[in-house]
Amino acid sequence: MRKIMIIGAGGIGSYLVSFLDRIGLYDITVFDDDDVEIKNLTYQNYEEEDVGHKKVSGLESKFGSISKAEPYVVLVKQQLENYDLVVCCADNLSVRRLLYREGYGEDIQNKWLDLRSQGRNAALISYKTDPTLQDAMLDGPDGSFSCQGTDWEGDAEGIDTMHIAIAGIATQWIQKWFNDNNDVIDKMVVNV
């Protein structure tokens, strides 16, 4: 089995888990300390019965490829070890900084993929990216940011779906990467 750690079970992570689960080739561990809230139901992969429970518990009950559902944050390098690929779907820069400190290029121990979405924009950034771009990729304020962007007022009409698009693109990237197709892209930015 191909071992993947997914950090973040919100807008991007909840869909990425479902896409990878359908393929059936992955042993997935998911980390997220958040609870499902009513506002999450409109754009994340959860149902009403998940409200008030940990996001990782909701996913674990639906998807058989999840071997561990950890209701914690990822804080230290040791948590990243023993996975073939670590995928960041978190909504903050602090966990990304931990991931980027793992380094870049084929010689690093912990290979990683960083997925982002905010409003009409989405990005995929991998360990294959030129390390001189790190400062630009980690620039921004600390804190949590919804994949719906800052203008979203919580209504169904204003929902953006770039988080689902980047989860789909990442699924393709992961499939190609695991199949030793070394021509996967190092990064991609999408704006609709």
C-alpha positions as CSV (number, residue, x, y, z in Angstrom):
1,M,0.0,0.0,0.0
2,R,1.1,3.6,-0.7
3,K,1.3,5.5,2.5
4,I,0.0,9.1,2.4
5,M,-0.4,11.6,5.2
6,I,-3.0,14.3,4.6
7,I,-2.7,17.3,6.9
8,G,-6.1,19.1,6.9
9,A,-9.5,17.6,6.4
10,G,-11.4,20.7,5.4
11,G,-12.3,22.0,1.9
12,I,-9.4,20.5,0.0
13,G,-8.6,17.5,2.3
14,S,-12.1,16.2,2.6
15,Y,-12.4,15.9,-1.2
16,L,-8.8,14.6,-1.7
17,V,-9.5,11.8,0.7
18,S,-12.6,10.8,-1.1
19,F,-10.9,10.8,-4.5
20,L,-7.9,8.7,-3.3
21,D,-10.2,6.3,-1.5
22,R,-12.1,5.6,-4.7
23,I,-8.9,4.5,-6.4
24,G,-8.2,2.0,-3.6
25,L,-4.4,2.0,-3.7
26,Y,-3.7,4.2,-0.7
27,D,-3.2,3.8,3.0
28,I,-4.2,7.3,4.3
29,T,-3.6,9.0,7.6
30,V,-5.4,12.2,8.2
31,F,-4.5,14.9,10.7
32,D,-7.0,17.7,11.7
33,D,-8.1,19.0,15.1
34,D,-11.2,20.9,13.8
35,D,-14.8,19.9,14.4
36,V,-17.4,19.9,11.6
37,E,-19.5,23.1,11.7
38,I,-22.8,23.8,10.0
39,K,-21.1,26.3,7.7
40,N,-18.8,23.5,6.4
41,L,-21.7,21.5,5.0
42,T,-22.1,23.8,2.0
43,Y,-18.5,23.4,0.6
44,Q,-16.8,20.5,2.5
45,N,-17.4,16.8,2.1
46,Y,-19.5,16.3,5.2
47,E,-23.1,15.5,6.1
48,E,-25.4,16.9,8.8
49,E,-24.7,13.9,11.1
50,D,-21.0,15.0,11.1
51,V,-21.7,18.4,12.7
52,G,-20.1,18.7,16.2
53,H,-17.7,15.8,15.6
54,K,-14.1,15.9,14.6
55,K,-13.6,16.2,10.8
56,V,-11.2,13.2,10.8
57,S,-13.9,11.0,12.5
58,G,-16.4,12.0,9.8
59,L,-14.0,11.0,7.1
60,E,-12.9,7.8,8.8
61,S,-16.5,6.6,9.1
62,K,-17.0,7.0,5.3
63,F,-13.7,6.0,3.7
64,G,-12.1,2.6,4.2
65,S,-8.6,3.6,3.1
66,I,-8.1,5.8,6.2
67,S,-5.9,3.7,8.5
68,K,-5.5,6.5,11.1
69,A,-7.6,9.6,11.8
70,E,-5.7,11.8,14.1
71,P,-7.6,14.7,15.7
72,Y,-4.4,16.7,16.3
73,V,-2.3,19.4,14.7
74,V,1.0,18.5,13.0
75,L,3.7,20.3,15.0
76,V,7.0,18.4,14.7
77,K,9.1,16.8,12.0
78,Q,8.8,13.4,13.5
79,Q,5.1,13.4,12.7
80,L,6.0,13.6,8.9
81,E,8.1,10.4,9.0
82,N,7.3,7.0,7.6
83,Y,5.0,8.2,4.8
84,D,5.7,7.9,1.1
85,L,4.1,11.3,0.6
86,V,2.9,14.1,2.9
87,V,0.1,16.3,1.5
88,C,-0.7,19.6,3.1
89,C,-4.3,20.8,2.8
90,A,-4.2,22.9,5.9
91,D,-5.5,26.5,6.0
92,N,-2.5,28.1,7.6
93,L,1.2,28.9,6.9
94,S,2.7,27.5,10.1
95,V,2.3,23.8,9.0
96,R,3.5,24.7,5.5
97,R,6.7,26.1,7.0
98,L,7.3,22.8,8.8
99,L,6.8,21.0,5.5
100,Y,9.0,23.3,3.5
101,R,11.8,22.9,6.0
102,E,12.0,19.3,4.8
103,G,13.7,20.6,1.8
104,Y,13.4,20.3,-2.0
105,G,14.6,17.9,-4.7
106,E,14.7,14.1,-5.0
107,D,17.2,13.6,-2.2
108,I,14.9,14.7,0.7
109,Q,13.6,12.1,3.1
110,N,10.0,13.3,3.3
111,K,8.5,14.1,-0.1
112,W,5.7,16.6,0.1
113,L,2.9,18.3,-1.8
114,D,1.2,21.6,-0.8
115,L,-2.3,22.3,-1.9
116,R,-4.0,25.7,-1.5
117,S,-7.2,27.3,-2.4
118,Q,-8.8,30.7,-1.6
119,G,-11.8,31.9,-3.5
120,R,-11.2,31.7,-7.3
121,N,-7.5,30.7,-6.9
122,A,-5.8,27.4,-6.2
123,A,-2.2,26.2,-6.2
124,L,-0.3,22.9,-6.2
125,I,3.3,23.2,-5.0
126,S,5.7,20.2,-4.6
127,Y,9.1,19.3,-3.2
128,K,10.3,19.5,-6.8
129,T,9.8,23.3,-6.9
130,D,12.8,25.6,-7.1
131,P,13.8,26.4,-3.5
132,T,14.6,30.0,-4.3
133,L,10.8,30.5,-4.5
134,Q,10.3,29.5,-0.9
135,D,10.0,33.0,0.5
136,A,7.3,34.0,-2.0
137,M,5.4,30.7,-1.3
138,L,5.5,31.3,2.4
139,D,4.8,35.0,2.4
140,G,1.6,36.1,4.1
141,P,0.0,36.6,7.4
142,D,-0.2,33.8,10.0
143,G,-3.7,32.5,10.9
144,S,-6.3,30.4,9.3
145,F,-7.9,31.2,6.0
146,S,-11.0,29.7,4.5
147,C,-10.7,28.2,1.0
148,Q,-13.7,30.3,0.3
149,G,-11.7,33.5,0.5
150,T,-12.3,36.6,2.6
151,D,-15.3,37.9,0.7
152,W,-17.6,34.9,1.3
153,E,-20.6,35.7,3.3
154,G,-21.6,32.1,4.0
155,D,-24.3,31.9,1.3
156,A,-24.6,29.1,-1.3
157,E,-24.5,31.6,-4.2
158,G,-21.1,32.8,-3.2
159,I,-19.4,29.4,-2.9
160,D,-16.2,28.9,-5.0
161,T,-15.2,25.3,-5.9
162,M,-11.5,25.7,-6.6
163,H,-10.8,23.6,-3.5
164,I,-12.5,20.6,-5.3
165,A,-10.6,21.4,-8.5
166,I,-7.2,21.4,-6.8
167,A,-8.1,18.2,-5.0
168,G,-8.8,16.6,-8.4
169,I,-5.6,17.9,-9.9
170,A,-3.7,16.6,-6.9
171,T,-5.2,13.2,-7.2
172,Q,-3.9,13.0,-10.8
173,W,-0.5,14.3,-9.7
174,I,-0.4,11.7,-6.9
175,Q,-1.4,8.9,-9.3
176,K,1.3,9.8,-11.8
177,W,3.9,10.4,-9.1
178,F,3.4,6.9,-7.5
179,N,3.5,5.3,-10.9
180,D,7.1,6.5,-11.3
181,N,6.0,9.0,-13.9
182,N,8.6,11.6,-13.0
183,D,7.3,14.2,-15.4
184,V,4.8,15.5,-12.8
185,I,4.9,19.3,-12.6
186,D,6.7,21.0,-9.7
187,K,3.9,23.7,-9.2
188,M,0.7,25.0,-10.7
189,V,-1.5,28.0,-10.1
190,V,-5.1,28.1,-11.3
191,N,-7.3,31.1,-11.4
192,V,-10.8,31.1,-12.8
